[in-house]
Amino acid sequence: MDEMKTIDRRTRKTKKAIRHAFAELLSQKDINDITIRDIADLADINRKTFYNYYSGIYQIVDEIENEIVSTYEKVLGEVDIKRDLKNPYRIFERLTSIINTDLDFYGYLLSMRENVSLVSKIVTMLKAKTKEALHPQIEIDETTADIVLDYAISGMIAVYQQWFNSDRRQSIEEISSTISILFFQGFSGILEREEKGNSIYTK
């Protein structure tokens, strides 16, 4: 049993190093210019070790996409529109805690400048999952739902990208608080918060 735990721990550590290396390279160059050798060198492993875990670069991409969507889906499963309108930070508090578990990885991933197609694919998947989760709770026509979700999710990703590419003077919790109010209450919610002097998120 202890041996299995050691192997599992080693596997997680190696895969994390590979994914971190890949994400860091994504923040610097186009995905088509990244080689297995680039990843192996940055992860401090050899090519054989890489192939023990992945068949190629796009398997890493698929794994990252699936994990992000799966994690987001779990968070959405806890959303209650009527409840969260009163405390809009609730859903983003969970998202923030997930990002904080591996800030470097998500930082590299959201710092991508060249790989807009990858970001676009993730946004499309998140939009579909959001629509699926919220549909039973609200009555809204398909066209309006698409407009709202395009605006909200694309905006959310853009704000996190800007934060990771900035000097990060504000905490990610403050950023998430502002996004959550915009998401659920719009610009009027931001104005109301500022009038009350509550610039920091409240629980």
Summary of the structure (lengths in Angstrom):
residues: 203
radius of gyration: 19.0
end to end distance: 41.7
largest distance: 59.3
contacts: 544
relative contact order: 0.10
helix: 77%
strand: 0%
